[in-house]
């Protein structure tokens, strides 16, 4: 369970830290790496929400909203609205 996106599952199982997940995004292809970083930020933000760390979740969702694909940005913006914040 090391190939992407398995590290995301391992994060939710408590087997890796957010920092380890971000390290797992490393890829030789810049576009792949950017996509994986965006996914990691989104799912780390979701985990932060589960632990009531709303400020950290909002920070991560803003990163996704500002620099990721339209789909990822839309999801992040929806979460920011739920939190009562602005994208």
C-alpha positions as a printed NumPy array, in Angstrom:
array([[  0.   ,   0.   ,   0.   ],
       [  2.585,   2.526,  -1.092],
       [  1.455,   3.392,  -4.623],
       [ -0.749,   6.494,  -4.909],
       [ -3.56 ,   6.852,  -3.722],
       [ -3.   ,   4.122,  -1.095],
       [ -1.145,   6.543,   1.227],
       [ -4.424,   8.494,   1.592],
       [ -6.112,   5.367,   2.92 ],
       [ -3.166,   4.777,   5.239],
       [ -3.589,   8.335,   6.57 ],
       [ -7.199,   7.631,   7.508],
       [ -6.19 ,   4.318,   9.1  ],
       [ -3.714,   6.213,  11.281],
       [ -0.734,   4.438,   9.734],
       [  0.954,   7.563,   8.357],
       [  1.091,  11.237,   9.305],
       [  0.048,  14.142,   7.079],
       [  3.745,  14.877,   6.567],
       [  4.341,  11.318,   5.387],
       [  1.387,  11.59 ,   3.028],
       [  2.837,  14.76 ,   1.518],
       [  6.183,  12.993,   1.084],
       [  4.379,  10.23 ,  -0.804],
       [  3.266,  12.743,  -3.449],
       [  6.759,  12.881,  -4.929],
       [  6.739,  12.004,  -8.614],
       [  9.087,  12.66 , -11.507],
       [  6.23 ,  14.039, -13.58 ],
       [  5.475,  17.588, -12.378],
       [  1.779,  17.414, -13.343],
       [  1.299,  14.145, -11.472],
       [  3.061,  15.54 ,  -8.419],
       [  0.914,  18.689,  -8.445],
       [ -2.293,  16.623,  -8.7  ],
       [ -1.202,  14.372,  -5.854],
       [ -0.23 ,  17.336,  -3.65 ],
       [ -3.669,  18.834,  -4.273],
       [ -5.349,  15.555,  -3.351],
       [ -3.183,  15.232,  -0.241],
       [ -4.026,  18.759,   0.923],
       [ -7.734,  18.127,   0.408],
       [ -7.784,  14.838,   2.325],
       [ -5.554,  16.17 ,   5.109],
       [ -8.049,  19.042,   5.364],
       [-10.913,  16.57 ,   5.64 ],
       [ -9.055,  14.731,   8.402],
       [ -8.437,  18.034,  10.184],
       [-12.196,  18.66 ,  10.085],
       [-12.811,  15.277,  11.689],
       [-10.519,  16.361,  14.523],
       [-12.229,  19.764,  14.877],
       [ -9.147,  21.623,  13.593],
       [-11.231,  24.036,  11.533],
       [ -8.518,  26.661,  11.014],
       [ -6.072,  24.1  ,   9.664],
       [ -8.777,  22.567,   7.475],
       [ -9.679,  25.99 ,   6.071],
       [ -5.999,  26.734,   5.357],
       [ -5.637,  23.503,   3.415],
       [ -8.903,  23.96 ,   1.534],
       [ -7.75 ,  27.446,   0.501],
       [ -4.537,  25.962,  -0.912],
       [ -6.619,  23.549,  -2.972],
       [ -9.115,  26.225,  -4.043],
       [ -6.337,  28.544,  -5.209],
       [ -4.013,  26.167,  -6.983],
       [ -5.701,  22.964,  -8.047],
       [ -7.925,  21.593, -10.779],
       [-11.487,  22.802, -11.208],
       [-12.882,  19.666,  -9.575],
       [-10.593,  19.856,  -6.562],
       [-11.12 ,  23.579,  -6.232],
       [-14.903,  23.138,  -6.348],
       [-14.79 ,  20.59 ,  -3.538],
       [-12.513,  22.792,  -1.456],
       [-14.719,  25.854,  -2.01 ],
       [-17.76 ,  23.851,  -0.912],
       [-15.967,  22.866,   2.288],
       [-14.909,  26.471,   2.916],
       [-18.52 ,  27.59 ,   2.532],
       [-19.583,  24.909,   5.003],
       [-17.029,  26.307,   7.442],
       [-18.474,  29.782,   6.917],
       [-15.317,  31.099,   5.32 ],
       [-14.509,  32.717,   2.046],
       [-12.513,  30.863,  -0.619]])
